[in-house]
Structure formats: C-alpha cells, structure tokens
Amino acid sequence: MTQVQVISEKNSVVLQNEWLCVHCHTEKGRTFFTLEYNGYQYLKSFADAIYVDGGIPFAGADVSYSHQRFADKTGEGTMFVAEFKRQKLDDRFIGRCMFHIYDEYPLIVIAQALKIETPFPRWITNEPISVDASVGGSIGPDGGRCFITGKNVRWFPSMVADDMGTYQGVSKLDEYSWYDTPAVFYYPECETGMVIAPLTANLFLYGFQGGHEGNFRVAPACGDVHRAKPENRTIELEFDKLCIIFDSDPAVALDTYARLAYQHNQPQSERTAPDILTTGRGYCTWRAYGPKIDEKMVLKDVDFIVSELQSENYQWIIIDDGWEKTARKNLWTTAVDWRLYDEEKFPSGIAPTVAECKNKGLTVFLWMAPHQLAKSSPLIAQHPDWIKADVGESYLLDIFNPGVVAYLEDIFATYASWGVSGVKVDFISDMWDCWQEGETGCKAVHRYLEVLNECATRHSMMVLLCNAPYTPALSRFPNLVAARVSNDVGNDAMHNARLVSAALKMQWVGHLIAVDPDYTVTHLPLTKNLVTLNLLMNSVFYFSNSAEEADVNVLKSLPRLKGMARPLPQAWTTDLVETAYNYDGERLYVGVWNWDEKVQIRNLEFVRFGLDAKVEYEVTEFWSKENLGRHQGHLEFQLDGGSCKLFIISK
C-alpha cells in the first residue's frame, strides 16, 4: 500500500496516500484543514473554535508544522502536527492538532490537546452552522424520522442521538452538541459513507454544514457549555484521538471503529455481554405500571412468566421505578435514601420479594438513580458537603466526594443483602453537572461509571445503564453489561427511529455490552416493526406489559437467534434500516421494512445474504405463517405502507 507522502510549502503542508489528502494551510493568522477522500472534498476548517484572550480564535498565533512516522497497535503511518503559540504573550502554547494517517487503512485519527488560560473557553462560529433541511416528521422527543437531507449529504441524528438521553430536536445545527457515539454521514454523489467517532472516554463537540465542502469544527466538551462560566479560570482540556472512517459499507465502517476503540482502550481482559441478557429474555415493570407498582403486582407478573414463558428462556425481571421510599409519592426525584423501600407498597420488604422471584428461577434487577436525593432527605441535612447542584426537586450528589462514594458502596451492599443480582441505573447523564474546577463534564460521567463498576465488582452484581454514554471506555468496566441512549420506545410507529438508533449502535458496541433500547412488546400489529428489528439485532430483549396485556402467543413464537444482525449496505442511503438479516445456524432470517405510507414492490437478491444464486430455497413469512414455496436467486414481494415482513429462508 502506498505510504503517506508529505509536501511542505511555506504556509502549508499536504499529506496524502492512496485514499486521503489532508491540506493544512495558514491564511491571515488562521489555520485551515481540508480533507479529501478519493478526490472528493469532504470537510474543511476542522480547528478554529476556541476563544483565547479577547475572543479571536487562534488569531495572531504562530503556527508551526512538523511530521514524523509512527506505529501503534493499528498499524504504521505518518503523523502531522500543527502547534499554535502566542508570540505576543511570552510564546505561550495554546493548542496542538495532530493528524495520524495510516498506510493500510482508509481512516484518519485526529488528536487535539489544548491548554487554555483565562477566560474560560467558549464557542464561536463565524457564521451560523446549519443544514438545508428537509425533515420528515419530528426529530424531538415525540420521535419521527431522524434524518436531515441537505443538497449533497445526509446526516443521521439517529446515530448521534444526544448521549444525555435526549434528541437535540433541531432541524438546523445552529449550536454545537456533544457526542461520543458515531456521527454517520452519507454522500450519494460518490456513494461513500463517513463515520466520525472518538476512541477515548472524552466527548467531543462539533458542528457541520452540508455538502462536500461543508465546515466541520471539533473540540473537547468542557462542562456544561450552555451555562455562564466564572472568569479567570484555568482549564486543561484533552481531546484525544477522534477517528474518521470511510467506506461504502456502513457495517464495515462501524466494525472498523469498534475494533479500533477496543484496541485503543486496552481492556484488561476480553469481555462480552452476558448470556442472560443477549440470549435470555426478561420482563420490566415500567411500561405496564410506571412508578405505581407494588408487591402484589410484581409477584402476579412473576407467576405469569414462570407459568407461561420460562420455557421460552425468559430468565429475569427488572423491578423498575416505584419501589423506593420518596418524600412525594411516586416521584423518584424525591427519594430520601436509596437504601429504603416504600413499606406501604412492599409490606413484606424487598428482600422477601426478591427471594420469591429467585425461588422461581428468575434473576432480579432493581432500578435506581442514587446520584440524586430529595432536598428534604435527612442525608442532605447530615451531609451538606455532598451537594453538587440543585436540580429542582432534588440535589445532585458530588461523585468526587469520598462520602458520596462510600454511600454508593453501602447502597450496593444493601441490595446484595436483599439478594439482588443487578441494578438498572437511570439518568446517568445528570452527572454532566458534576464537573470539577479545571476539568470536563465527561470526567464526572466517567468517574461515576468507574464507581458503579467498582461497587458492582465487590458485590458480584451486574449494572444496566440508562442515559449513559456509549464510550469506548466501557470496555474497561466488565460489570457494566448493558446500556441505552435512546428515548423510551413505545408501541407507536413514531417511535421506530428510536429503536433504529439503538439497533444501529449494536453494530459497534455489541461485542462489549448488550444494548437496551428500552424496548416493549405490546399489541400487534403496531409493534411488528419494532419486534422484528429488535429480534434480529439480538441484544437486550424484554417485554413490559402486565400479565393481562401480554400477547403470549407472540412471545412464545419468537425465534432465538445468535449474534448480531447486519443491515445491507444501502443503510447508508436510507434514513431507517430497510433490510437486515441474521442466522440461527440453520435458517436465514431477513427482516424488511417499509417506513413509508405507500405500497412498495421489493426484490430480495439471495446472493446479498451469502446464499448460492443457483440453489432453490424454501421461504416462509414469519408473521403470517405463509409458505411462499421455493425460490432461486431472488424473491419479489409487495410490502404495504408502514409494515414489515420477516422471511425465514432455508434449504
């Protein structure tokens, strides 16, 4: 493979290999970076986003260029470095951008380290960052078709859903947003997709403007950028290794990213998501009852699972919100102490309830959000130094306070004494408000995950994460076994995009953790789209209906698949997955979806799934149980608007 060539000029440096060309040049005191791939210009103006002394980004800075060969676990390549110094201020170092271009891989890894002194860095854009948007449906919390189409590019917010558990809800990117999930772009003009994602636990902020020549700016996330910061602060920011991957097949690009992230974080040992979550199925009380649960409701539904579904591999139950003791009934933000339960709702206690579930063969998870306490909590009165932020009904606890860490440890010890096997920790994104002076918000989130893992390890418990970042650093935390970053998924067609968001993320973190899209099996036919996709993706699968509402026949009929489904390559070019497939070892399962309202005529070419074009295969449609006979080479069929089919193909 052609190695990187370096062409140096007075005010610029060009690095290029067989695929990539990075052009870095200085113009009127500002530094620009332009990225081209296979002759197409994709991005320009990477840096250029930090206020320094008077609010002029890098203006007047002295820029020096250098380059050298490097080698790491991924391979060999050439590293380019641009350093920024302030000549007028004692030659003070203010920033560095590093580009790593590999000889053997079509990707760039960018590292940026900044040491900024007063004032606190803020964001600047020379012009509003926006996309000429044509949006189908809403992008906000009510769901909708999560894509934005510009003149030359499609941007997929479903892939970069805000890691605080909410969607940005914008059709114009007129602000920066922080993400640590892959941002996925597709360029139909050259039929190439691009994945942009971090390799570390640090998050990044970016803005993008549509088209091959669109501006892309990126820098570290630092605390809560939407709040006013005190002046005269000194802060050191690190933004380490953001990778950009090009490929015509999204599955290949995402797999490449997953491998690189795993290698970069150097996990202590090989890990996979536990079988109880990826092959075993379960039940969660939330969708059926919300916080209005009690001991009788839980045990009634446990009896239903044991009598009707245990033979179908339903192995666990999540006792969700509503069991804890609160200052205001059924309001979790007023929990007074996460070691206390509501004695009116659970008169026998949590331990006897858990024991009865375990005696019937079920593993029990308990829901909690222990980083918040009611303002009226006696613990707050006893430990005012625990308080980090006022968040309305409650206080957010300071995860860097040793007393708070000891409190979390005692919570896990209490739950272990109750016989609980795991916890579902919700609202982890709250920890963004726990940033320390001179540090970033992502470090608080990372510290919280670290503490949860340490507590879980000592007490042999599993942790399900909600509103948690899908950071590559999860590879370091073996007891953080599942995560989701989606809004709740309902049985409404408008919620399809949320499930797709989680399903696509399974492609790149499925080997590290199980992905929980907060899924619920409810009433057909509205949920066929959701059930089919979740089934094929084969991650955390649970139903959340009460015993009276659950469709037993559906739950019993769902096949058991192995591994992760793969979307076909055209997933780059569609806002939602249209075709995905999986094997159970003998049969091929192919899910097809029509997210439009109009009838479609589809054609499945068997060779695209690795089947022999010269062999006849038996085809059955799962939901209708219709035997479609034997077909060779392809299958043509009609797909009604808003519907899906699940084909079972075998010899």
C-alpha positions as CSV (number, residue, x, y, z in Angstrom):
1,M,0.0,0.0,0.0
2,T,1.2,3.5,-0.8
3,Q,2.7,5.3,2.2
4,V,1.8,8.8,3.1
5,Q,3.6,11.5,1.1
6,V,4.4,14.8,2.7
7,I,4.6,18.0,0.6
8,S,5.8,21.1,2.6
9,E,5.4,24.7,1.5
10,K,5.9,28.0,3.2
11,N,2.5,28.3,4.7
12,S,1.1,24.8,4.2
13,V,1.6,21.1,4.4
14,V,-0.1,18.4,2.3
15,L,-0.3,14.8,3.5
16,Q,-1.7,12.2,1.1
17,N,-1.8,8.5,0.5
18,E,-3.8,6.3,-1.9
19,W,-7.2,7.4,-0.5
20,L,-6.7,10.5,1.6
21,C,-5.4,14.0,1.3
22,V,-5.1,16.4,4.2
23,H,-4.2,20.0,3.2
24,C,-3.2,22.3,6.1
25,H,-2.5,26.0,5.5
26,T,-2.3,29.3,7.2
27,E,-4.1,32.3,5.9
28,K,-4.3,35.7,7.6
29,G,-3.4,34.3,11.0
30,R,-5.9,31.5,10.8
31,T,-5.3,27.8,10.2
32,F,-7.5,25.7,7.9
33,F,-7.6,21.9,7.4
34,T,-9.2,20.4,4.3
35,L,-9.9,16.7,4.0
36,E,-10.3,14.9,0.7
37,Y,-11.1,11.2,0.1
38,N,-10.9,9.6,-3.4
39,G,-10.8,13.0,-5.0
40,Y,-13.9,14.4,-3.2
41,Q,-13.5,17.2,-0.7
42,Y,-15.5,16.3,2.4
43,L,-14.5,18.6,5.3
44,K,-12.7,21.8,5.8
45,S,-11.9,24.1,8.8
46,F,-11.5,21.4,11.4
47,A,-10.0,23.6,14.0
48,D,-10.9,27.3,14.6
49,A,-13.3,27.0,17.6
50,I,-11.7,28.3,20.7
51,Y,-11.8,31.8,22.2
52,V,-8.5,32.9,23.5
53,D,-7.8,36.3,25.0
54,G,-10.4,38.7,23.6
55,G,-12.4,36.1,21.7
56,I,-10.4,35.7,18.5
57,P,-9.8,32.1,17.6
58,F,-6.1,31.5,17.2
59,A,-5.8,34.9,15.5
60,G,-2.2,36.2,15.8
61,A,-1.0,32.8,16.8
62,D,2.3,31.5,15.4
63,V,1.7,28.1,13.7
64,S,4.5,25.6,13.2
65,Y,4.2,22.4,11.2
66,S,6.1,19.1,11.6
67,H,5.6,15.4,10.7
68,Q,7.1,12.1,11.6
69,R,6.5,8.4,11.1
70,F,4.6,6.5,13.9
71,A,3.5,2.9,14.7
72,D,0.8,1.7,17.1
73,K,-1.5,-1.3,17.5
74,T,-3.5,-0.4,14.4
75,G,-0.5,0.0,12.1
76,E,2.1,2.3,10.7
77,G,1.6,5.8,9.2
78,T,2.6,9.4,9.2
79,M,1.7,11.9,11.9
80,F,1.3,15.6,11.1
81,V,1.5,18.2,13.9
82,A,0.3,21.8,13.9
83,E,1.3,23.8,17.0
84,F,-0.2,27.2,17.9
85,K,1.7,29.7,20.0
86,R,1.1,33.3,21.0
87,Q,4.1,35.3,20.1
88,K,2.8,38.4,21.9
89,L,2.2,36.6,25.1
90,D,5.6,35.1,26.1
91,D,5.4,32.5,23.3
92,R,2.6,30.8,25.3
93,F,1.5,27.4,24.0
94,I,-2.3,27.4,23.3
95,G,-3.0,24.4,21.2
96,R,-2.0,21.5,19.1
97,C,-3.7,19.4,16.4
98,M,-2.3,16.1,15.3
99,F,-3.4,14.0,12.3
100,H,-2.5,10.4,12.1
101,I,-2.8,8.9,8.6
102,Y,-2.4,5.1,8.4
103,D,-0.7,3.4,5.5
104,E,-3.1,0.5,5.4
105,Y,-6.4,1.9,6.5
106,P,-8.8,4.5,5.0
107,L,-9.1,6.5,8.1
108,I,-7.6,9.4,10.0
109,V,-7.1,9.7,13.7
110,I,-7.0,13.3,15.0
111,A,-5.7,14.2,18.4
112,Q,-6.0,17.6,19.9
113,A,-4.6,18.8,23.2
114,L,-5.3,22.3,24.5
115,K,-4.2,24.2,27.5
116,I,-6.2,27.4,27.7
117,E,-5.8,30.1,30.3
118,T,-8.3,32.8,31.2
119,P,-11.0,33.4,30.2
120,F,-12.9,30.1,30.2
121,P,-13.1,28.8,26.6
122,R,-16.4,29.5,24.8
123,W,-17.7,28.6,21.4
124,I,-17.5,30.7,18.3
125,T,-18.8,30.3,14.8
126,N,-18.0,32.7,12.1
127,E,-21.5,32.1,10.6
128,P,-24.5,30.1,11.7
129,I,-23.9,26.4,11.2
130,S,-26.9,25.0,9.5
131,V,-28.1,22.4,7.1
132,D,-30.7,23.0,4.3
133,A,-33.1,20.5,5.9
134,S,-36.0,18.5,4.6
135,V,-37.3,16.7,7.6
136,G,-39.9,14.1,7.6
137,G,-41.8,14.2,10.9
138,S,-40.4,15.5,14.2
139,I,-36.9,15.0,15.5
140,G,-37.9,15.9,19.0
141,P,-38.9,13.7,22.0
142,D,-42.1,12.6,20.2
143,G,-40.0,10.6,17.7
144,G,-40.1,10.9,14.0
145,R,-37.9,10.2,11.0
146,C,-34.5,11.1,12.3
147,F,-32.6,12.3,9.2
148,I,-31.7,15.6,7.7
149,T,-31.2,15.8,3.9
150,G,-29.0,18.5,2.5
151,K,-28.0,19.2,-1.1
152,N,-25.2,16.7,-1.1
153,V,-25.3,14.9,2.2
154,R,-27.5,13.0,4.6
155,W,-26.8,13.4,8.3
156,F,-28.2,10.8,10.6
157,P,-29.1,12.2,14.1
158,S,-30.4,8.7,15.0
159,M,-26.7,7.7,15.0
160,V,-25.6,10.6,17.2
161,A,-28.6,10.9,19.5
162,D,-27.5,13.1,22.4
163,D,-25.8,10.9,24.9
164,M,-27.7,12.7,27.7
165,G,-30.6,10.5,26.6
166,T,-32.5,13.1,24.6
167,Y,-32.6,14.2,21.0
168,Q,-31.4,17.6,20.1
169,G,-34.8,18.3,18.5
170,V,-33.4,20.7,15.9
171,S,-33.7,20.9,12.1
172,K,-30.8,23.3,12.0
173,L,-27.4,22.7,13.6
174,D,-27.1,26.2,14.9
175,E,-25.4,25.1,18.1
176,Y,-22.6,22.7,18.9
177,S,-23.6,19.4,20.6
178,W,-21.5,16.9,22.4
179,Y,-21.4,13.2,21.4
180,D,-19.4,10.1,22.0
181,T,-21.3,7.9,19.5
182,P,-20.5,7.7,15.9
183,A,-21.7,10.5,13.6
184,V,-22.6,9.0,10.3
185,F,-22.7,10.9,7.0
186,Y,-23.6,9.6,3.5
187,Y,-22.6,11.3,0.2
188,P,-24.7,9.9,-2.6
189,E,-22.7,11.7,-5.2
190,C,-19.8,9.4,-4.7
191,E,-21.7,6.6,-2.9
192,T,-19.4,6.8,0.2
193,G,-20.2,7.0,3.8
194,M,-18.2,8.5,6.6
195,V,-18.1,7.6,10.3
196,I,-16.7,10.2,12.8
197,A,-16.2,8.9,16.3
198,P,-13.9,9.2,19.4
199,L,-11.6,6.5,20.6
200,T,-11.5,7.6,24.2
201,A,-13.9,8.4,27.0
202,N,-13.7,12.1,26.3
203,L,-16.6,13.6,24.4
204,F,-16.3,16.0,21.6
205,L,-18.3,18.9,20.3
206,Y,-18.9,19.5,16.7
207,G,-20.8,21.5,14.1
208,F,-21.4,20.6,10.5
209,Q,-22.6,22.4,7.4
210,G,-24.0,20.2,4.5
211,G,-22.1,19.4,1.3
212,H,-18.7,18.0,0.4
213,E,-17.3,21.5,1.2
214,G,-19.2,21.8,4.4
215,N,-17.5,23.2,7.5
216,F,-16.7,20.8,10.3
217,R,-15.4,22.1,13.6
218,V,-14.5,20.0,16.6
219,A,-13.0,20.4,20.0
220,P,-13.4,18.9,23.5
221,A,-16.5,19.1,25.6
222,C,-15.9,21.1,28.7
223,G,-18.5,21.0,31.4
224,D,-21.9,22.4,30.6
225,V,-21.2,24.8,27.7
226,H,-24.7,26.3,27.9
227,R,-24.1,27.9,31.2
228,A,-22.2,31.0,32.1
229,K,-18.8,30.3,33.5
230,P,-16.8,32.3,36.0
231,E,-14.0,34.3,34.6
232,N,-10.3,34.0,35.4
233,R,-10.3,30.2,35.3
234,T,-7.5,28.0,34.2
235,I,-8.6,24.7,32.5
236,E,-6.7,22.0,30.7
237,L,-8.7,20.2,28.1
238,E,-7.7,16.9,26.4
239,F,-9.3,15.7,23.2
240,D,-7.6,12.5,22.3
241,K,-8.0,10.5,19.1
242,L,-11.1,11.1,17.0
243,C,-11.2,8.8,14.0
244,I,-12.7,9.3,10.6
245,I,-13.5,6.2,8.6
246,F,-14.6,6.0,5.0
247,D,-16.3,3.0,3.4
248,S,-19.2,2.1,1.0
249,D,-20.5,-0.4,3.6
250,P,-21.7,1.0,6.9
251,A,-21.3,-2.3,8.7
252,V,-17.6,-2.5,7.7
253,A,-17.0,1.1,8.8
254,L,-18.7,0.6,12.2
255,D,-16.9,-2.7,12.7
256,T,-13.6,-1.0,12.0
257,Y,-14.5,1.7,14.6
258,A,-15.4,-0.9,17.2
259,R,-12.1,-2.8,16.7
260,L,-10.1,0.4,16.9
261,A,-11.9,1.6,20.0
262,Y,-11.4,-1.7,21.7
263,Q,-7.7,-1.8,20.9
264,H,-7.1,1.8,21.9
265,N,-8.7,1.5,25.3
266,Q,-6.6,-1.6,26.2
267,P,-9.1,-3.6,28.1
268,Q,-7.8,-5.6,31.0
269,S,-9.4,-8.8,29.7
270,E,-11.5,-9.9,26.8
271,R,-15.2,-9.3,27.6
272,T,-18.6,-10.0,26.1
273,A,-22.1,-9.1,27.1
274,P,-23.6,-11.8,29.5
275,D,-25.7,-14.6,28.0
276,I,-28.5,-13.9,30.4
277,L,-29.1,-10.6,28.5
278,T,-28.1,-11.5,24.9
279,T,-29.8,-14.9,24.8
280,G,-32.1,-14.8,27.8
281,R,-35.2,-12.7,27.8
282,G,-36.9,-10.8,30.5
283,Y,-39.6,-8.5,31.9
284,C,-39.6,-4.9,33.1
285,T,-42.4,-3.4,35.2
286,W,-42.0,0.1,33.8
287,R,-44.2,0.1,30.7
288,A,-47.0,-1.7,32.4
289,Y,-47.3,0.3,35.7
290,G,-44.8,3.2,35.6
291,P,-43.9,4.1,39.2
292,K,-47.3,2.8,40.6
293,I,-46.0,-0.7,41.3
294,D,-46.4,-2.8,44.5
295,E,-45.5,-6.2,45.8
296,K,-48.7,-7.9,44.6
297,M,-48.3,-6.6,41.0
298,V,-44.7,-7.8,40.8
299,L,-45.4,-11.3,42.1
300,K,-48.5,-11.7,39.9
301,D,-46.5,-11.0,36.8
302,V,-43.7,-13.2,38.1
303,D,-46.2,-16.1,38.3
304,F,-47.2,-15.3,34.7
305,I,-43.7,-15.5,33.5
306,V,-43.0,-18.8,35.3
307,S,-46.1,-20.5,34.1
308,E,-46.2,-19.2,30.5
309,L,-42.8,-18.1,29.4
310,Q,-40.0,-19.6,31.5
311,S,-39.7,-22.5,29.0
312,E,-39.1,-19.8,26.3
313,N,-35.9,-18.6,28.0
314,Y,-37.4,-15.7,30.0
315,Q,-34.9,-15.5,32.8
316,W,-35.0,-12.2,34.5
317,I,-37.1,-9.3,35.8
318,I,-36.5,-5.6,36.4
319,I,-38.3,-4.1,39.3
320,D,-38.4,-0.6,38.0
321,D,-39.2,2.8,39.5
322,G,-41.7,3.0,42.3
323,W,-40.2,0.6,45.0
324,E,-38.1,3.3,46.7
325,K,-39.1,5.5,49.6
326,T,-39.9,9.0,48.4
327,A,-40.9,12.3,50.0
328,R,-43.6,12.7,47.4
329,K,-45.5,9.5,46.4
330,N,-44.3,8.0,43.0
331,L,-41.8,10.8,42.3
332,W,-38.3,9.3,42.1
333,T,-36.6,12.7,42.3
334,T,-37.7,12.9,45.9
335,A,-36.1,9.6,47.1
336,V,-35.0,10.2,50.7
337,D,-32.5,7.3,50.8
338,W,-31.8,4.7,48.2
339,R,-31.4,2.1,50.9
340,L,-35.0,2.4,52.0
341,Y,-38.1,1.0,50.3
342,D,-41.7,2.0,50.4
343,E,-43.2,0.0,53.2
344,E,-46.8,0.6,52.1
345,K,-46.1,-0.8,48.6
346,F,-43.9,-3.6,49.7
347,P,-45.1,-4.6,53.2
348,S,-43.0,-7.8,53.1
349,G,-39.9,-5.9,52.1
350,I,-37.8,-6.0,49.0
351,A,-35.7,-9.0,50.2
352,P,-38.6,-11.4,50.5
353,T,-40.0,-10.2,47.2
354,V,-36.6,-10.9,45.5
355,A,-36.3,-14.2,47.3
356,E,-39.7,-15.4,45.9
357,C,-38.6,-14.3,42.4
358,K,-35.3,-16.2,42.7
359,N,-37.0,-19.3,44.1
360,K,-39.0,-19.4,40.9
361,G,-35.8,-19.2,38.8
362,L,-35.7,-15.6,37.9
363,T,-32.7,-13.2,38.2
364,V,-33.7,-9.8,39.7
365,F,-32.6,-6.3,38.7
366,L,-33.6,-3.3,40.8
367,W,-34.0,0.2,39.4
368,M,-32.3,3.2,41.0
369,A,-30.8,6.7,40.4
370,P,-28.7,7.0,43.5
371,H,-26.9,10.2,42.5
372,Q,-29.9,12.3,43.4
373,L,-31.6,12.8,46.8
374,A,-34.7,14.8,47.8
375,K,-34.0,18.2,49.3
376,S,-35.8,17.1,52.4
377,S,-33.7,13.9,52.8
378,P,-32.1,13.5,56.2
379,L,-28.9,12.6,54.4
380,I,-28.7,16.1,52.9
381,A,-29.1,17.7,56.3
382,Q,-26.4,15.4,57.7
383,H,-24.0,15.8,54.7
384,P,-24.4,19.2,53.1
385,D,-21.0,18.8,51.5
386,W,-22.4,16.0,49.3
387,I,-24.4,18.6,47.3
388,K,-23.1,19.4,43.8
389,A,-26.1,21.0,42.1
390,D,-29.7,22.0,42.6
391,V,-31.8,20.1,40.0
392,G,-35.4,21.1,41.0
393,E,-37.0,18.6,43.4
394,S,-33.7,17.2,44.5
395,Y,-29.9,17.7,44.8
396,L,-27.3,16.2,42.6
397,L,-24.6,14.5,44.6
398,D,-20.9,15.2,44.0
399,I,-19.3,12.0,42.7
400,F,-15.8,13.2,43.5
401,N,-16.8,13.5,47.2
402,P,-15.5,10.4,49.2
403,G,-18.6,10.4,51.3
404,V,-20.8,10.1,48.3
405,V,-18.7,7.2,47.0
406,A,-19.0,5.5,50.4
407,Y,-22.8,6.0,50.3
408,L,-23.0,4.3,46.8
409,E,-20.9,1.4,48.2
410,D,-23.4,1.0,51.0
411,I,-26.3,1.0,48.6
412,F,-24.8,-1.9,46.6
413,A,-24.0,-3.7,49.9
414,T,-27.7,-3.3,50.9
415,Y,-29.0,-4.6,47.6
416,A,-26.7,-7.5,47.7
417,S,-28.0,-8.4,51.2
418,W,-31.5,-8.3,49.6
419,G,-30.4,-10.9,47.1
420,V,-30.5,-8.5,44.1
421,S,-28.3,-9.7,41.2
422,G,-28.1,-6.4,39.3
423,V,-29.2,-2.8,39.1
424,K,-30.6,-0.6,36.4
425,V,-29.0,2.8,37.0
426,D,-31.0,5.6,35.3
427,F,-30.4,9.3,34.4
428,I,-26.6,8.9,34.4
429,S,-26.4,12.0,32.1
430,D,-27.2,14.1,35.2
431,M,-23.5,13.7,36.1
432,W,-22.6,16.2,33.4
433,D,-23.4,18.9,36.1
434,C,-20.8,17.3,38.3
435,W,-17.8,18.8,36.5
436,Q,-14.9,19.9,38.7
437,E,-12.9,23.1,38.5
438,G,-10.3,22.7,35.8
439,E,-11.9,19.5,34.4
440,T,-14.5,18.5,31.9
441,G,-18.0,17.2,32.5
442,C,-17.2,13.9,30.7
443,K,-14.7,13.1,33.5
444,A,-17.5,13.2,36.0
445,V,-19.6,10.8,33.9
446,H,-16.5,8.6,33.6
447,R,-15.9,8.7,37.3
448,Y,-19.5,7.7,38.0
449,L,-19.2,4.7,35.7
450,E,-15.9,3.8,37.4
451,V,-17.5,3.9,40.9
452,L,-20.5,1.9,39.7
453,N,-18.2,-0.8,38.3
454,E,-16.1,-0.9,41.4
455,C,-19.2,-1.3,43.6
456,A,-20.7,-4.0,41.3
457,T,-17.4,-5.9,41.2
458,R,-17.2,-6.1,45.0
459,H,-20.7,-7.3,45.3
460,S,-20.8,-9.5,42.2
461,M,-23.6,-7.5,40.6
462,M,-24.5,-6.5,37.0
463,V,-25.2,-2.9,36.0
464,L,-27.7,-1.8,33.3
465,L,-27.0,1.8,32.3
466,C,-29.7,4.3,31.2
467,N,-28.9,7.7,29.6
468,A,-25.3,6.6,29.7
469,P,-22.7,7.4,27.1
470,Y,-21.6,4.5,24.8
471,T,-18.0,5.4,25.5
472,P,-15.3,3.0,24.2
473,A,-14.1,3.1,27.9
474,L,-17.0,0.8,28.7
475,S,-14.5,-1.9,27.6
476,R,-12.7,-1.3,30.9
477,F,-15.8,-1.8,33.1
478,P,-16.7,-5.6,32.9
479,N,-19.7,-5.3,35.2
480,L,-21.4,-2.5,33.2
481,V,-23.2,-5.0,31.0
482,A,-25.9,-3.1,29.1
483,A,-26.6,0.4,28.1
484,R,-29.0,2.6,26.1
485,V,-29.0,6.2,24.9
486,S,-32.5,6.3,23.4
487,N,-35.8,7.8,24.5
488,D,-38.3,5.3,25.7
489,V,-39.6,3.1,22.8
490,G,-43.3,2.7,22.7
491,N,-45.7,0.9,20.5
492,D,-46.3,3.9,18.3
493,A,-45.0,3.9,14.7
494,M,-43.4,7.3,15.5
495,H,-41.0,5.6,17.9
496,N,-39.4,3.4,15.2
497,A,-36.5,5.8,14.8
498,R,-35.6,5.4,18.5
499,L,-35.3,1.7,18.2
500,V,-33.3,2.0,15.0
501,S,-30.9,4.4,16.8
502,A,-30.2,1.7,19.4
503,A,-30.1,-1.1,16.8
504,L,-27.5,0.6,14.7
505,K,-25.3,1.2,17.7
506,M,-25.4,-2.5,18.4
507,Q,-23.2,-2.9,15.4
508,W,-20.2,-1.3,17.0
509,V,-20.6,-2.0,20.8
510,G,-22.4,-5.3,20.6
511,H,-19.1,-7.2,21.4
512,L,-18.6,-5.1,24.6
513,I,-22.1,-4.6,26.1
514,A,-25.7,-5.6,25.4
515,V,-27.7,-2.7,24.0
516,D,-31.0,-2.0,25.6
517,P,-33.4,0.1,23.5
518,D,-35.9,0.3,26.4
519,Y,-38.0,-2.0,24.3
520,T,-41.5,-3.1,24.9
521,V,-43.6,-5.8,23.2
522,T,-47.2,-4.6,23.2
523,H,-50.1,-5.1,20.9
524,L,-49.9,-6.2,17.3
525,P,-49.8,-5.1,14.5
526,L,-48.3,-1.7,15.7
527,T,-45.2,-3.4,17.1
528,K,-44.3,-5.8,14.3
529,N,-41.8,-3.3,13.0
530,L,-40.2,-3.0,16.5
531,V,-40.3,-6.6,17.4
532,T,-38.8,-7.7,14.1
533,L,-35.9,-5.3,14.3
534,N,-35.2,-5.9,18.0
535,L,-35.4,-9.6,17.4
536,L,-32.9,-9.6,14.6
537,M,-30.5,-7.3,16.5
538,N,-30.5,-9.9,19.3
539,S,-29.5,-7.7,22.2
540,V,-31.4,-7.0,25.4
541,F,-35.0,-8.2,24.7
542,Y,-37.8,-7.8,27.2
543,F,-41.5,-7.3,27.3
544,S,-43.1,-4.7,29.5
545,N,-46.8,-5.5,29.6
546,S,-48.7,-6.7,32.6
547,A,-49.8,-10.3,32.6
548,E,-53.3,-9.3,31.4
549,E,-51.9,-7.4,28.4
550,A,-49.1,-9.6,27.2
551,D,-49.6,-11.4,23.9
552,V,-48.4,-14.9,25.0
553,N,-48.5,-16.4,21.5
554,V,-46.2,-13.8,20.1
555,L,-43.8,-14.0,23.0
556,K,-43.7,-17.8,22.6
557,S,-43.3,-17.8,18.9
558,L,-40.2,-15.5,18.6
559,P,-37.2,-17.4,17.3
560,R,-33.9,-17.4,19.2
561,L,-31.1,-16.0,17.1
562,K,-27.4,-15.8,17.7
563,G,-25.0,-12.9,17.2
564,M,-25.8,-9.5,15.8
565,A,-27.9,-8.8,12.7
566,R,-26.3,-6.9,9.8
567,P,-28.0,-4.2,7.7
568,L,-27.5,-4.3,4.0
569,P,-25.0,-1.7,2.7
570,Q,-27.8,0.6,1.4
571,A,-28.3,1.6,5.1
572,W,-26.0,4.5,4.2
573,T,-28.6,5.9,1.9
574,T,-31.8,5.5,3.9
575,D,-33.0,7.3,7.0
576,L,-34.1,4.0,8.5
577,V,-33.0,0.4,8.1
578,E,-34.9,-1.3,5.2
579,T,-33.3,-4.7,5.3
580,A,-31.4,-6.6,8.0
581,Y,-30.6,-10.3,8.3
582,N,-29.4,-12.9,10.9
583,Y,-28.8,-16.6,11.1
584,D,-29.7,-19.2,13.7
585,G,-27.2,-21.7,12.4
586,E,-29.6,-23.4,10.0
587,R,-32.0,-20.7,8.7
588,L,-31.6,-17.2,7.5
589,Y,-33.9,-14.6,8.9
590,V,-34.4,-11.5,6.8
591,G,-36.4,-8.5,8.1
592,V,-37.7,-5.9,5.6
593,W,-39.4,-2.7,6.5
594,N,-41.5,-0.1,4.6
595,W,-41.3,3.1,6.6
596,D,-43.3,5.0,4.0
597,E,-47.1,5.1,3.7
598,K,-47.2,3.9,0.1
599,V,-47.1,0.3,-1.1
600,Q,-43.7,-0.9,-2.3
601,I,-42.6,-3.7,-4.6
602,R,-39.4,-5.2,-3.2
603,N,-36.9,-7.7,-4.6
604,L,-34.5,-9.7,-2.3
605,E,-31.4,-10.9,-4.1
606,F,-30.3,-14.0,-2.2
607,V,-26.6,-13.5,-3.1
608,R,-26.5,-10.4,-1.0
609,F,-27.1,-12.6,2.1
610,G,-24.3,-15.0,1.2
611,L,-26.7,-17.6,-0.4
612,D,-25.9,-19.5,-3.6
613,A,-27.7,-17.9,-6.5
614,K,-28.1,-21.4,-8.2
615,V,-29.8,-23.1,-5.3
616,E,-33.5,-23.2,-4.5
617,Y,-34.5,-22.1,-1.0
618,E,-37.7,-22.6,1.0
619,V,-39.2,-19.3,2.1
620,T,-41.8,-18.7,4.8
621,E,-43.1,-15.4,6.2
622,F,-42.9,-15.5,10.0
623,W,-45.8,-13.3,11.0
624,S,-48.4,-14.6,8.6
625,K,-47.0,-18.2,8.7
626,E,-47.5,-18.2,4.9
627,N,-45.3,-20.7,3.0
628,L,-44.1,-18.9,-0.2
629,G,-42.7,-22.0,-1.8
630,R,-39.2,-22.5,-3.2
631,H,-37.3,-19.6,-4.8
632,Q,-34.0,-19.4,-6.7
633,G,-31.8,-16.3,-6.8
634,H,-34.4,-13.8,-5.6
635,L,-37.8,-13.2,-4.0
636,E,-40.1,-10.5,-5.2
637,F,-43.0,-9.3,-3.0
638,Q,-45.3,-6.5,-2.1
639,L,-44.9,-4.6,1.2
640,D,-47.7,-2.4,2.4
641,G,-47.1,1.1,3.8
642,G,-45.8,1.2,7.4
643,S,-45.4,-2.6,7.5
644,C,-42.7,-5.2,7.8
645,K,-42.1,-8.8,6.9
646,L,-39.8,-11.4,8.5
647,F,-38.7,-14.1,6.0
648,I,-37.3,-17.4,7.1
649,I,-35.1,-18.9,4.3
650,S,-33.8,-22.4,4.4
651,K,-32.7,-25.2,2.1
